[in-house]
């Protein structure tokens, strides 16, 4: 398998940025491929991690952040997106996405999953990414990475540890459904 | 402004200078971090960003810093004069 650099963020809590060795705790746990920040009350680690798969990259980064003593809250990019976010992530124009969402360009754009009755609904990025991949508007890799972030967040919420094995297994199943589609 | 040392990596140094142009300030910390950047909003709600002395990959680290700086909701508008 080829080693690739995967970029994502981990939002964490549970360590005070005021202590002298705040940053060193992350460095010593193997987060020297992340930029550590404290923003809006959260610890945010931006990773650029080399690994054989997105699943391995996320699982090993989560393990490192936990080894530093922090609690992992979630993986970003944020899985809930508006049409502007979708446009930025797939390189289409905002106008094109509005047409998709209204069904003017194609009929089966996924339905929003949150705030569906408001003027600013949000979509599940992994669902949209899969649809975009099927329309050849997004690379297969990007669709898999979107699903990996979604699966990792679901596994984190369920308390699955270590993350590596369940994540790898669910991603393999997802890739098979992409092949079949 | 207190004089700070230059970061040995050119791209990281450029990212730190960019932060300073937006009103961030640098302070020294011990250990593996070469420094700490505080955003213009200097209180408990402000952003704190750590810069490694020896990140695993300096180019990636410089890009990460720029991205985190861009995410800060408290930044002053950069001056029009782009005198880098």
Interface residues (C-beta under 8 A of the other chain):
Chain A: X5 X17 X20 X21 X22 X23 X24 X27 X28 X32 X33 X34 X35 X36 X37 X38 X39 X40 X41 X44 X46 X48
Chain B: X29 X30 X31 X32 X33 X36 X45 X47 X48 X49 X50 X51 X52 X54 X55 X56 X57 X60 X61 X63 X64 X65 X67 X68 X71 X72 X73
